[in-house]
């Protein structure tokens, strides 16, 4: 399975960046899971938790408030109005 290059940023700083096997986020249309090879996507984030499983199996959780999620060529960018590691 292809890995993902993930970047989570808030309005004022980079919150987390690295290689991951999976990303799960809450959008305004419901929860979405992203794996390697996912089709390009642009979605609006709802307030909630973004969960990242790193390539090494570690679980990262980020509380995100508003913003968007973009997927393109195994690269996931999450830009939130406010975000913090849990």
Secondary structure, 3 states (H helix, E strand, C coil): CCCEEEEEECCCCEEEEEEEEEEEEEECCEEEEEECCCCCEEEEECCEEEEEEECCCCEEEEEEEEEEEEEECCEEEEEEEEEEEC
